[in-house]
Amino acid sequence: MAVWEDYLRRRGVVGYHLYAASLHPLGVQLYQKLGLAELATFDWRFHTGTRWLTVKERLFVRALRTPP
């Protein structure tokens, strides 16, 4: 992740956002462990083919530098 963030900084990117769903708890845990800020959560419904699941989507953000 540090290499990717350095790549973004060198290209002038001021920040990024990532989504992680409750269907992928390890992704949620990784973004939290890395210290990304949780900006928002929202629920949506996903059909498995046999039933509906409620999924919590989380939006994580990280500022890489202050915009000019």
Summary of the structure (lengths in Angstrom):
residues: 68
radius of gyration: 14.8
end to end distance: 24.1
largest distance: 50.2
contacts: 146
relative contact order: 0.29
helix: 26%
strand: 44%
